[in-house]
Amino acid sequence: MCLAVPLKLVEISADKSEGVVAMGASTMTIGLDLVPQASVGNFVLVHAGMAIEVIEQDEAEETLNAYREYAHIPGLLTPEARNAND
């Protein structure tokens, strides 16, 4: 299963090929080749270091809230769950 994380775009390089996204107090440089329409302040879905889609802020917040809820489910990441497909 693949997972994309919604993050806020806070900076774009001069050639628009890279951007910087905020992750709490941290930042990360990502590729923007797949979303040339992205601009600073947009939320983008990031997968494998690339922005793959521009999304609305409310959708980004809803997705992040769901991820936070899942992170607190007891047993979700137990060794049995991690190895279920082995």
Phi, psi and omega in degrees: 000140178258152181225129174248142184247129177282127180223153181273130179279120185248349181201147177229136179293161182302323180272002177064018179271340180226156176218169176242131178247152179264134175232086186065236179272357181256164175228162179212140176274134182228162174277144181241011185302329183274351181227066183297342180277352183296145176223162180304134181100342176289154168263137179233148172277126183247127177223128177053040176080008180235138170284127183249347180195144171269132180232163179286152182301319182295324177292320178298314181295320178298316180295315179298320177297319178297316178300319179297318179297313181298326181296340182257007179283119180301135176081357184301321183247032177292160178305325179297319180290319181295329184258011184300329182260009180284000000 
